[in-house]
């Protein structure tokens, strides 16, 4: 478990998880899988945007979260199913794998501290299921987030 993620969850008062990804490209849908299974509670909320985060900028701003965590499949240079929590400021500006807006551009429209929970894919081939390895990571993260924030 990433100690930064656990610390963020324990200290959360108004945290918004945003699930990003293409559910038809196997592991690219992991962000959507996670956000769809998070329980909205006083401390955390989730929003699933799939591949069109730019269409939700107004809604995200109106939700006024204390912090945002973008949950997405990302090449973090690690083994499949590994994950890393990173500040948006510390992530190289690149266009999301299957998305239309770059990380840097997204940050220009959102005035809240933003982090990325990047999950290493095993496959990005056409398919509507996560690989077993990435599904296992998604299940662990869903359980962890729901458990700590109850």
DSSP file (Angstrom, degrees, kcal/mol; ACC not computed):
  #  RESIDUE AA STRUCTURE BP1 BP2  ACC     N-H-->O    O-->H-N    N-H-->O    O-->H-N    TCO  KAPPA ALPHA  PHI   PSI    X-CA   Y-CA   Z-CA
    1    1 A X              0   0    0      0, 0.0     2,-0.6     0, 0.0     3,-0.0   0.000 360.0 360.0 360.0 141.7    0.0    0.0    0.0
    2    2 A X    >>  -     0   0    0      1,-0.2     4,-2.0     2,-0.0     3,-0.6  -0.681 360.0-150.0 -77.6 117.1    1.2    3.5   -0.8
    3    3 A X  H 3> S+     0   0    0     -2,-0.6     4,-2.5     1,-0.2     5,-0.2   0.830  96.5  59.0 -61.3 -29.7    1.6    5.4    2.5
    4    4 A X  H 3> S+     0   0    0      2,-0.2     4,-2.1     1,-0.2    -1,-0.2   0.881 105.7  48.4 -63.9 -38.3    0.7    8.6    0.8
    5    5 A X  H <> S+     0   0    0     -3,-0.6     4,-2.6     2,-0.2    -2,-0.2   0.933 111.8  48.3 -67.5 -46.1   -2.6    7.2   -0.2
    6    6 A X  H  X S+     0   0    0     -4,-2.0     4,-2.5     1,-0.2    -2,-0.2   0.918 112.5  48.8 -61.7 -43.6   -3.4    6.0    3.3
    7    7 A X  H  X S+     0   0    0     -4,-2.5     4,-1.9     1,-0.2    -1,-0.2   0.913 111.5  49.8 -61.8 -42.9   -2.4    9.3    4.8
    8    8 A X  H  < S+     0   0    0     -4,-2.1     4,-0.4     1,-0.2    -2,-0.2   0.917 112.2  47.7 -62.3 -43.5   -4.6   11.2    2.3
    9    9 A X  H >< S+     0   0    0     -4,-2.6     3,-0.9     1,-0.2    -2,-0.2   0.910 111.4  49.6 -65.2 -42.4   -7.6    9.0    3.0
   10   10 A X  H 3< S+     0   0    0     -4,-2.5    -1,-0.2     1,-0.2    -2,-0.2   0.838 116.3  42.4 -67.7 -31.5   -7.2    9.2    6.8
   11   11 A X  T 3< S+     0   0    0     -4,-1.9    -1,-0.2    -5,-0.2    -2,-0.2   0.373  88.4 125.6 -94.4   5.1   -7.0   13.0    6.7
   12   12 A X    <   +     0   0    0     -3,-0.9    32,-0.1    -4,-0.4    -3,-0.1  -0.391  21.0 159.5 -72.6 138.2   -9.7   13.5    4.1
   13   13 A X  S    S+     0   0    0     -2,-0.1    -1,-0.2    30,-0.1     2,-0.1   0.580  84.6   8.2-118.8 -34.1  -12.7   15.8    4.8
   14   14 A X  S    S+     0   0    0      2,-0.0    52,-2.7    31,-0.0    53,-1.4  -0.584  80.2 164.3-152.4  78.9  -13.9   16.4    1.2
   15   15 A X  E     -ab  44  67A   0     28,-3.1    30,-2.3    51,-0.2     2,-0.6  -0.861  20.7-157.3-109.3 131.2  -12.1   14.2   -1.3
   16   16 A X  E     -ab  45  68A   0     51,-2.4    53,-2.9    -2,-0.4     2,-0.5  -0.937   2.0-160.0-112.1 119.9  -13.3   13.6   -4.8
   17   17 A X  E     -ab  46  69A   0     28,-2.9    30,-2.4    -2,-0.6     2,-0.5  -0.850   7.9-161.6 -94.3 130.6  -12.2   10.5   -6.8
   18   18 A X  E     -ab  47  70A   0     51,-2.8    53,-3.2    -2,-0.5     2,-0.6  -0.960   7.7-147.1-117.7 117.7  -12.5   10.8  -10.5
   19   19 A X  E     -ab  48  71A   0     28,-2.5    30,-2.6    -2,-0.5    31,-1.2  -0.736  21.2-178.7 -88.5 121.7  -12.6    7.6  -12.5
   20   20 A X  E     +a   50   0A   0     51,-2.5    11,-0.6    -2,-0.6    12,-0.4  -0.912  23.1  86.5-120.0 143.4  -11.0    8.0  -16.0
   21   21 A X        -     0   0    0     29,-1.7     2,-0.7    -2,-0.4     8,-0.2  -0.712  67.9 -87.7 149.9 165.2  -10.6    5.4  -18.7
   22   22 A X    >   -     0   0    0      6,-0.2     3,-1.9    -2,-0.2     7,-0.2  -0.897  27.8-159.9-102.4 110.0  -11.9    3.6  -21.7
   23   23 A X  T 3  S+     0   0    0     -2,-0.7     3,-0.3     1,-0.3     6,-0.1   0.547  88.9  61.9 -70.5  -5.9  -13.8    0.5  -20.6
   24   24 A X  T 3  S+     0   0    0      1,-0.2   103,-2.1   104,-0.1    -1,-0.3   0.332  91.8  67.5 -99.7   6.4  -13.4   -1.1  -24.0
   25   25 A X  B X  S-e  127   0B   0     -3,-1.9     3,-2.3     1,-0.3    -1,-0.2  -0.355  98.2-125.8-121.4  52.2   -9.6   -1.2  -23.8
   26   26 A X  G >  S+     0   0    0    101,-2.8     3,-2.1    -3,-0.3    -1,-0.3  -0.168  92.8  18.2  48.7-115.8   -9.2   -3.7  -21.0
   27   27 A X  G >  S+     0   0    0     96,-1.5     3,-1.8     1,-0.3    -1,-0.3   0.646 109.8  78.3 -65.7 -15.1   -7.0   -2.3  -18.2
   28   28 A X  G <  S+     0   0    0     -3,-2.3     3,-0.5     1,-0.3    45,-0.5   0.730  87.3  63.0 -63.8 -18.6   -7.6    1.3  -19.4
   29   29 A X  G <> S+     0   0    0     -3,-2.1     4,-2.3    -8,-0.2     3,-0.3   0.338  70.2 103.1 -85.9   7.4  -11.0    1.0  -17.7
   30   30 A X  H <> S+     0   0    0     -3,-1.8     4,-2.3     1,-0.2    -1,-0.2   0.856  77.2  54.1 -63.0 -35.8   -9.5    0.5  -14.2
   31   31 A X  H  > S+     0   0    0    -11,-0.6     4,-2.4    -3,-0.5    -1,-0.2   0.895 110.5  46.9 -64.0 -39.0  -10.2    4.1  -13.1
   32   32 A X  H  > S+     0   0    0    -12,-0.4     4,-2.4    -3,-0.3    -2,-0.2   0.916 110.1  53.5 -66.8 -44.5  -13.9    3.6  -14.1
   33   33 A X  H  X S+     0   0    0     -4,-2.3     4,-0.6     1,-0.2    -2,-0.2   0.919 112.6  44.1 -56.3 -46.1  -14.1    0.3  -12.2
   34   34 A X  H >< S+     0   0    0     -4,-2.3     3,-1.3     1,-0.2     4,-0.5   0.951 113.8  47.5 -67.9 -49.3  -12.8    1.8   -9.0
   35   35 A X  H >< S+     0   0    0     -4,-2.4     3,-0.8     1,-0.3    -1,-0.2   0.845 107.3  58.0 -64.5 -31.7  -14.9    5.0   -9.1
   36   36 A X  H 3< S+     0   0    0     -4,-2.4    -1,-0.3     1,-0.2    -2,-0.2   0.704 110.7  43.6 -69.0 -18.2  -18.0    3.0   -9.8
   37   37 A X  T << S+     0   0    0     -3,-1.3     2,-0.3    -4,-0.6    -1,-0.2   0.351  85.9 107.9-111.1   5.2  -17.5    0.9   -6.6
   38   38 A X    <   -     0   0    0     -3,-0.8     2,-0.6    -4,-0.5     8,-0.1  -0.646  69.7-126.0 -81.9 141.7  -16.6    3.7   -4.2
   39   39 A X        -     0   0    0     -2,-0.3     2,-0.4   103,-0.2     5,-0.2  -0.776  19.7-128.2 -89.8 119.8  -19.2    4.5   -1.6
   40   40 A X        +     0   0    0     -2,-0.6     2,-0.2     3,-0.1     5,-0.2  -0.536  44.6 158.6 -67.4 123.0  -20.2    8.2   -1.5
   41   41 A X        -     0   0    0      3,-2.6   109,-0.1    -2,-0.4   108,-0.0  -0.756  58.1 -85.0-133.7 179.6  -19.9    9.3    2.0
   42   42 A X  S    S+     0   0    0     -2,-0.2   108,-0.1     1,-0.2     3,-0.1   0.864 127.1  42.0 -57.1 -37.5  -19.4   12.6    3.8
   43   43 A X  S    S+     0   0    0    106,-0.3   -28,-3.1     1,-0.1     2,-0.4   0.844 121.1  30.1 -83.0 -34.8  -15.6   12.4    3.4
   44   44 A X  E     -a   15   0A   0    -30,-0.2    -3,-2.6   105,-0.2     2,-0.3  -0.931  55.4-178.6-129.9 151.6  -15.4   11.1   -0.1
   45   45 A X  E     -a   16   0A   0    -30,-2.3   -28,-2.9    -2,-0.4     2,-0.4  -0.938  14.7-147.0-135.2 159.8  -17.4   11.3   -3.3
   46   46 A X  E     -a   17   0A   0     -2,-0.3     2,-0.4   -30,-0.2   -28,-0.2  -0.966   9.0-170.6-131.9 152.0  -16.7    9.7   -6.7
   47   47 A X  E     -a   18   0A   0    -30,-2.4   -28,-2.5    -2,-0.4     2,-0.6  -0.990  12.9-149.4-139.9 126.0  -17.4   10.8  -10.3
   48   48 A X  E     +a   19   0A   0     -2,-0.4   -28,-0.2   -30,-0.2   -16,-0.1  -0.877  26.1 160.9 -99.8 121.8  -17.0    8.6  -13.3
   49   49 A X  E >   -     0   0A   0    -30,-2.6     3,-2.0    -2,-0.6   -29,-0.2   0.489  22.1-165.4-115.7  -7.7  -16.0   10.6  -16.4
   50   50 A X  E 3  S-a   20   0A   0    -31,-1.2   -29,-1.7     1,-0.3    -1,-0.2  -0.369  70.9 -20.7  51.8-119.1  -14.6    7.8  -18.6
   51   51 A X  T 3  S+     0   0    0    -31,-0.2    49,-0.8     1,-0.2    -1,-0.3   0.382 127.9  71.0-101.4   5.2  -12.7    9.5  -21.5
   52   52 A X    X   +     0   0    0     -3,-2.0     3,-1.7     1,-0.2     4,-0.3  -0.357  43.8 146.3-121.6  54.9  -14.3   12.9  -21.4
   53   53 A X  G >   +     0   0    0      1,-0.3     3,-2.0    -3,-0.2     4,-0.3   0.826  69.4  68.2 -58.8 -31.4  -13.0   14.6  -18.3
   54   54 A X  G >  S+     0   0    0      1,-0.3     3,-0.8    -3,-0.2    -1,-0.3   0.781  92.7  59.8 -61.2 -25.3  -13.1   18.0  -20.1
   55   55 A X  G <  S+     0   0    0     -3,-1.7    -1,-0.3     1,-0.2     4,-0.2   0.573 105.1  49.9 -76.9  -8.5  -16.9   17.8  -20.2
   56   56 A X  G <> S+     0   0    0     -3,-2.0     4,-3.0    -4,-0.3     5,-0.2   0.312  73.8 104.9-112.3   6.2  -17.0   17.7  -16.4
   57   57 A X  H <> S+     0   0    0     -3,-0.8     4,-2.5    -4,-0.3     5,-0.2   0.907  84.0  48.0 -58.1 -44.3  -14.8   20.6  -15.5
   58   58 A X  H  > S+     0   0    0     -4,-0.2     4,-2.2     2,-0.2    -1,-0.2   0.921 113.7  47.0 -61.2 -44.8  -17.8   22.8  -14.5
   59   59 A X  H  > S+     0   0    0      2,-0.2     4,-1.5     1,-0.2    -2,-0.2   0.916 111.4  51.1 -63.7 -43.5  -19.3   20.0  -12.4
   60   60 A X  H  X>S+     0   0    0     -4,-3.0     4,-0.7     1,-0.2     5,-0.5   0.931 111.3  47.9 -60.2 -46.3  -16.0   19.3  -10.7
   61   61 A X  H ><5S+     0   0    0     -4,-2.5     3,-0.8     1,-0.2    -1,-0.2   0.886 109.8  52.5 -62.6 -38.6  -15.5   23.0   -9.8
   62   62 A X  H 3<5S+     0   0    0     -4,-2.2    -1,-0.2     1,-0.2    -2,-0.2   0.770 101.9  59.8 -70.2 -23.8  -19.1   23.3   -8.5
   63   63 A X  H 3<5S-     0   0    0     -4,-1.5    -1,-0.2    -3,-0.3    -2,-0.2   0.716  92.0-156.8 -73.7 -20.2  -18.5   20.2   -6.2
   64   64 A X  T <<5 -     0   0    0     -3,-0.8    -3,-0.1    -4,-0.7    -2,-0.1   0.885  14.5-168.9  45.9  58.2  -15.6   22.3   -4.6
   65   65 A X      < -     0   0    0     -5,-0.5   -50,-0.2     1,-0.1     3,-0.1  -0.373  29.8-132.2 -73.3 155.7  -13.6   19.4   -3.2
   66   66 A X  S    S-     0   0    0    -52,-2.7    47,-0.6     1,-0.3     2,-0.3   0.887  92.1  -0.7 -68.4 -40.7  -10.7   19.9   -0.8
   67   67 A X  E     -bc  15 113A   0    -53,-1.4   -51,-2.4    45,-0.1     2,-0.4  -0.976  68.1-141.4-147.6 156.7   -8.6   17.6   -3.0
   68   68 A X  E     -bc  16 114A   0     45,-2.4    47,-2.6    -2,-0.3     2,-0.5  -0.957   5.8-164.2-122.0 139.7   -9.1   15.6   -6.2
   69   69 A X  E     -bc  17 115A   0    -53,-2.9   -51,-2.8    -2,-0.4     2,-0.5  -0.963   9.9-154.8-122.8 113.1   -7.7   12.1   -7.0
   70   70 A X  E     -bc  18 116A   0     45,-3.2    47,-3.5    -2,-0.5     2,-0.6  -0.756  10.2-155.6 -82.1 125.9   -7.7   11.2  -10.7
   71   71 A X  E     +bc  19 117A   0    -53,-3.2   -51,-2.5    -2,-0.5     2,-0.3  -0.922  31.8 144.0-108.4 118.3   -7.8    7.4  -10.9
   72   72 A X  E     - c   0 118A   0     45,-1.9    47,-2.2    -2,-0.6     2,-0.3  -0.993  55.4 -99.9-153.9 153.5   -6.4    6.1  -14.2
   73   73 A X  E     + c   0 119A   0    -45,-0.5     2,-0.3   -53,-0.4    24,-0.3  -0.587  53.7 166.9 -68.7 135.5   -4.4    3.5  -16.0
   74   74 A X        -     0   0    0     45,-2.5     2,-1.1    -2,-0.3    47,-0.1  -0.981  45.1-114.0-158.3 140.6   -0.9    4.9  -16.5
   75   75 A X        +     0   0    0     -2,-0.3    45,-0.1     1,-0.2    -2,-0.0  -0.675  40.1 164.8 -77.9 103.6    2.5    3.6  -17.5
   76   76 A X        -     0   0    0     -2,-1.1    -1,-0.2     6,-0.1     3,-0.1   0.244  57.7-108.7-103.6  11.1    4.4    4.2  -14.2
   77   77 A X  S    S+     0   0    0      1,-0.2     2,-0.2    -3,-0.0    -2,-0.1   0.852  83.9 106.0  68.7  35.7    7.3    2.0  -15.3
   78   78 A X  S    S-     0   0    0      4,-0.1    -1,-0.2     1,-0.1     2,-0.1  -0.684  77.9 -64.9-133.7-175.5    6.4   -0.8  -12.9
   79   79 A X    >   -     0   0    0     -2,-0.2     3,-2.3     1,-0.1    41,-0.3  -0.434  68.6 -80.7 -75.8 151.6    4.9   -4.3  -12.9
   80   80 A X  T 3  S+     0   0    0      1,-0.3    41,-0.2    -2,-0.1    -1,-0.1  -0.209 118.3  24.3 -53.3 135.5    1.3   -4.7  -13.9
   81   81 A X  T 3  S+     0   0    0     39,-2.7    -1,-0.3     1,-0.4    40,-0.1   0.250  90.6 127.8  91.0 -12.2   -1.1   -3.9  -11.1
   82   82 A X    <   -     0   0    0     -3,-2.3    38,-2.9    39,-0.1    -1,-0.4  -0.395  40.6-163.8 -70.3 155.3    1.3   -1.7   -9.3
   83   83 A X  E     -D  119   0A   0     36,-0.2     2,-0.3    -3,-0.1    36,-0.2  -0.967  12.6-167.2-141.6 159.5    0.1    1.8   -8.4
   84   84 A X  E     -D  118   0A   0     34,-2.1    34,-2.5    -2,-0.3     2,-0.5  -0.993  16.7-140.1-147.5 137.0    1.5    5.1   -7.4
   85   85 A X  E     +D  117   0A   0     -2,-0.3     2,-0.3    32,-0.2    32,-0.2  -0.886  32.6 173.6 -97.5 124.7   -0.1    8.3   -6.0
   86   86 A X  E     -D  116   0A   0     30,-2.5    30,-3.2    -2,-0.5     2,-0.2  -0.968  35.0-113.4-133.5 145.9    1.5   11.4   -7.5
   87   87 A X  E >   -D  115   0A   0     -2,-0.3     3,-1.5    28,-0.2    28,-0.3  -0.569  28.3-125.9 -72.0 141.3    0.8   15.1   -7.3
   88   88 A X  G >  S+     0   0    0     26,-2.9     3,-1.4     1,-0.3    -1,-0.1   0.850 111.3  61.6 -56.4 -34.0   -0.4   16.5  -10.7
   89   89 A X  G 3  S+     0   0    0     25,-0.4    -1,-0.3     1,-0.3     4,-0.1   0.778 103.7  49.4 -63.0 -26.9    2.4   19.1  -10.4
   90   90 A X  G <  S+     0   0    0     -3,-1.5     2,-0.5     2,-0.1    -1,-0.3   0.314  90.9  95.6 -98.0   8.0    5.0   16.2  -10.4
   91   91 A X  S <  S-     0   0    0     -3,-1.4     3,-0.1    -4,-0.3    13,-0.0  -0.857  83.6-110.2-103.6 132.1    3.6   14.4  -13.4
   92   92 A X        -     0   0    0     -2,-0.5     2,-0.5     1,-0.1    11,-0.2  -0.331  41.3-104.4 -57.1 134.4    5.1   15.0  -16.8
   93   93 A X        +     0   0    0     10,-0.1     2,-0.3    -4,-0.1    -1,-0.1  -0.489  64.8 142.3 -67.0 114.9    2.6   16.9  -19.0
   94   94 A X        -     0   0    0     -2,-0.5     9,-2.0     7,-0.1     2,-0.3  -0.973  55.7 -97.6-148.3 158.4    1.3   14.3  -21.4
   95   95 A X  B     -F  102   0C   0     -2,-0.3     7,-0.2     7,-0.2     5,-0.1  -0.645  50.4-102.5 -78.0 136.6   -2.1   13.5  -23.0
   96   96 A X    >   -     0   0    0      5,-1.1     3,-0.8    -2,-0.3    -1,-0.1  -0.213  38.8-104.8 -52.4 149.8   -3.9   10.8  -21.2
   97   97 A X  T 3  S+     0   0    0    -24,-0.3    -1,-0.1     1,-0.3    -2,-0.1   0.892 112.2   6.5 -46.0 -52.5   -3.6    7.5  -23.0
   98   98 A X  T 3  S+     0   0    0    -70,-0.1    -1,-0.3     0, 0.0     2,-0.2   0.072 113.6  97.8-122.6  23.2   -7.2    7.5  -24.4
   99   99 A X    <   -     0   0    0     -3,-0.8   -47,-0.1     2,-0.1   -48,-0.1  -0.667  67.6-131.7-116.7 168.7   -8.3   11.0  -23.3
  100  100 A X  S    S+     0   0    0    -49,-0.8     2,-0.4    -2,-0.2   -48,-0.1   0.496  81.0  63.3-100.4  -4.8   -8.5   14.3  -25.0
  101  101 A X  S    S-     0   0    0     -7,-0.0    -5,-1.1     4,-0.0    -2,-0.1  -0.956  75.2-125.0-127.4 140.6   -6.9   16.7  -22.5
  102  102 A X  B  >  -F   95   0C   0     -2,-0.4     4,-2.3    -7,-0.2    -7,-0.2  -0.392  26.8-114.1 -78.8 160.1   -3.4   16.8  -21.2
  103  103 A X  H  > S+     0   0    0     -9,-2.0     4,-2.1     1,-0.2     5,-0.1   0.918 116.4  50.7 -58.7 -45.3   -2.6   16.7  -17.5
  104  104 A X  H  > S+     0   0    0      1,-0.2     4,-1.0     2,-0.2    -1,-0.2   0.906 109.7  49.6 -61.5 -43.1   -1.2   20.2  -17.5
  105  105 A X  H >> S+     0   0    0      1,-0.2     4,-0.7     2,-0.2     3,-0.5   0.899 108.2  53.6 -64.5 -40.9   -4.3   21.6  -19.3
  106  106 A X  H >X S+     0   0    0     -4,-2.3     3,-1.4     1,-0.2     4,-0.7   0.932 105.7  54.3 -58.9 -45.2   -6.7   19.9  -16.8
  107  107 A X  H 3< S+     0   0    0     -4,-2.1     3,-0.4     1,-0.3    -1,-0.2   0.762  98.5  63.8 -61.1 -26.3   -4.8   21.5  -13.9
  108  108 A X  H << S+     0   0    0     -4,-1.0    -1,-0.3    -3,-0.5    -2,-0.2   0.773 107.4  42.2 -67.7 -25.7   -5.3   25.0  -15.5
  109  109 A X  H << S+     0   0    0     -3,-1.4     2,-0.5    -4,-0.7    -1,-0.2   0.516 105.6  68.5 -99.7  -7.5   -9.1   24.7  -15.1
  110  110 A X     <  -     0   0    0     -4,-0.7    -1,-0.1    -3,-0.4     4,-0.1  -0.956  56.8-167.6-120.3 117.2   -9.2   23.1  -11.6
  111  111 A X        +     0   0    0     -2,-0.5     2,-0.3     2,-0.1    -1,-0.1   0.315  61.0  94.3 -87.1  11.1   -8.1   25.3   -8.6
  112  112 A X  S    S-     0   0    0      1,-0.1   -45,-0.1    -5,-0.0   -46,-0.1  -0.754  90.9 -92.3-104.4 148.0   -8.0   22.4   -6.2
  113  113 A X  E     -c   67   0A   0    -47,-0.6   -45,-2.4    -2,-0.3     2,-0.4  -0.374  51.8-160.5 -55.5 129.0   -4.9   20.3   -5.2
  114  114 A X  E     -c   68   0A   0    -47,-0.2   -26,-2.9    -4,-0.1   -25,-0.4  -0.951  14.7-177.2-126.0 136.0   -5.0   17.4   -7.6
  115  115 A X  E     -cD  69  87A   0    -47,-2.6   -45,-3.2    -2,-0.4     2,-0.5  -0.838  17.9-137.0-123.9 160.7   -3.3   14.0   -7.5
  116  116 A X  E     -cD  70  86A   0    -30,-3.2   -30,-2.5    -2,-0.3     2,-1.0  -0.986   1.4-158.1-122.2 126.6   -3.2   11.0   -9.8
  117  117 A X  E     -cD  71  85A   0    -47,-3.5   -45,-1.9    -2,-0.5     2,-0.4  -0.852  25.6-166.0 -98.1  94.9   -3.6    7.4   -8.7
  118  118 A X  E     -cD  72  84A   0    -34,-2.5   -34,-2.1    -2,-1.0     2,-0.5  -0.709   7.2-162.7 -90.8 130.9   -1.8    5.8  -11.6
  119  119 A X  E     -cD  73  83A   0    -47,-2.2   -45,-2.5    -2,-0.4     2,-0.3  -0.957  20.9-124.3-117.9 125.1   -2.2    2.0  -12.0
  120  120 A X        -     0   0    0    -38,-2.9   -39,-2.7    -2,-0.5   -45,-0.2  -0.498  29.3-138.3 -69.5 124.0    0.1    0.1  -14.3
  121  121 A X        -     0   0    0     -2,-0.3     3,-0.1   -41,-0.2   -39,-0.1  -0.393  16.7-160.9 -79.3 159.3   -1.8   -1.9  -17.0
  122  122 A X  S    S+     0   0    0      1,-0.4     2,-0.3   -42,-0.1    -1,-0.1   0.715  81.1   6.9 -99.5 -38.8   -1.1   -5.4  -18.1
  123  123 A X        -     0   0    0    -98,-0.1   -96,-1.5     2,-0.1    -1,-0.4  -0.998  43.3-173.5-145.7 146.8   -2.9   -5.0  -21.4
  124  124 A X        +     0   0    0     -2,-0.3   -98,-0.1   -98,-0.2     3,-0.1   0.057  48.6 131.1-121.4  20.3   -4.6   -2.3  -23.4
  125  125 A X  S    S-     0   0    0      1,-0.2   -97,-0.2  -100,-0.1   -98,-0.1  -0.270  73.8 -75.2 -70.7 161.4   -6.1   -4.5  -26.0
  126  126 A X  S    S+     0   0    0   -101,-0.2  -101,-0.3  -100,-0.1     2,-0.2  -0.353  83.3 111.1 -57.7 130.6   -9.7   -4.4  -27.1
  127  127 A X  B     -e   25   0B   0   -103,-2.1  -101,-2.8    -3,-0.1     0, 0.0  -0.772  63.9-128.1 165.8 151.0  -11.8   -6.0  -24.4
  128  128 A X  S    S+     0   0    0     -2,-0.2     2,-0.4  -103,-0.2  -104,-0.1   0.183  83.4  74.7-103.8  17.8  -14.4   -5.1  -21.7
  129  129 A X  S    S-     0   0    0   -105,-0.1     2,-0.2     0, 0.0  -102,-0.1  -0.958  77.3-119.3-128.2 148.2  -12.7   -6.8  -18.7
  130  130 A X        -     0   0    0     -2,-0.4  -104,-0.1  -104,-0.1    -2,-0.1  -0.505  40.1-100.2 -75.6 152.0   -9.7   -5.9  -16.7
  131  131 A X     >  -     0   0    0     -8,-0.2     4,-2.9    -2,-0.2     5,-0.2  -0.375  37.3-108.7 -64.3 154.7   -6.8   -8.4  -16.6
  132  132 A X  H  > S+     0   0    0      1,-0.2     4,-2.1     2,-0.2     5,-0.1   0.875 118.6  52.2 -55.3 -38.8   -6.9  -10.6  -13.5
  133  133 A X  H  > S+     0   0    0      2,-0.2     4,-1.7     1,-0.2    -1,-0.2   0.935 113.8  40.9 -64.3 -47.0   -3.8   -8.7  -12.1
  134  134 A X  H  > S+     0   0    0      2,-0.2     4,-2.7     1,-0.2    -2,-0.2   0.852 112.5  55.7 -72.5 -34.1   -5.3   -5.3  -12.5
  135  135 A X  H  X S+     0   0    0     -4,-2.9     4,-2.7     2,-0.2    -1,-0.2   0.905 106.0  52.5 -62.0 -40.4   -8.7   -6.4  -11.3
  136  136 A X  H  X S+     0   0    0     -4,-2.1     4,-2.2    -5,-0.2    -2,-0.2   0.919 110.7  46.8 -60.8 -44.3   -7.0   -7.7   -8.1
  137  137 A X  H  X S+     0   0    0     -4,-1.7     4,-2.6     2,-0.2    -2,-0.2   0.921 111.5  51.3 -63.5 -44.1   -5.4   -4.3   -7.6
  138  138 A X  H  X S+     0   0    0     -4,-2.7     4,-2.7     1,-0.2    -2,-0.2   0.929 110.1  49.3 -58.7 -45.9   -8.7   -2.5   -8.2
  139  139 A X  H  X S+     0   0    0     -4,-2.7     4,-2.3     1,-0.2    -1,-0.2   0.904 111.6  48.9 -61.2 -42.5  -10.5   -4.7   -5.7
  140  140 A X  H  X S+     0   0    0     -4,-2.2     4,-2.6     2,-0.2    -1,-0.2   0.917 113.1  46.9 -63.6 -43.5   -7.9   -4.0   -3.1
  141  141 A X  H  X S+     0   0    0     -4,-2.6     4,-2.9     2,-0.2     5,-0.3   0.904 111.3  50.9 -67.2 -41.1   -8.0   -0.3   -3.6
  142  142 A X  H  X S+     0   0    0     -4,-2.7     4,-2.5    -5,-0.2     5,-0.3   0.941 113.5  45.7 -59.5 -48.0  -11.8   -0.2   -3.5
  143  143 A X  H  X S+     0   0    0     -4,-2.3     4,-2.5    -5,-0.2    -2,-0.2   0.926 114.2  48.5 -62.0 -45.8  -11.8   -2.1   -0.3
  144  144 A X  H  X S+     0   0    0     -4,-2.6     4,-2.7     2,-0.2     5,-0.3   0.942 113.8  45.0 -60.7 -50.4   -9.1    0.0    1.2
  145  145 A X  H  X S+     0   0    0     -4,-2.9     4,-1.8     1,-0.2    -2,-0.2   0.932 116.4  45.4 -63.0 -46.7  -10.7    3.3    0.3
  146  146 A X  H  < S+     0   0    0     -4,-2.5     4,-0.2    -5,-0.3    -1,-0.2   0.879 115.4  48.3 -64.4 -37.2  -14.2    2.3    1.4
  147  147 A X  H >< S+     0   0    0     -4,-2.5     3,-1.0    -5,-0.3    -2,-0.2   0.934 113.3  44.2 -70.0 -47.4  -12.8    0.8    4.7
  148  148 A X  H 3< S+     0   0    0     -4,-2.7    -1,-0.2     1,-0.2    -2,-0.2   0.832 116.1  47.2 -69.2 -31.6  -10.7    3.8    5.7
  149  149 A X  T 3<        0   0    0     -4,-1.8  -106,-0.3    -5,-0.3    -1,-0.2   0.327 360.0 360.0 -96.2   9.3  -13.3    6.4    4.9
  150  150 A X    <         0   0    0     -3,-1.0    -1,-0.2    -4,-0.2    -2,-0.1   0.520 360.0 360.0 -76.9 360.0  -16.3    4.7    6.6
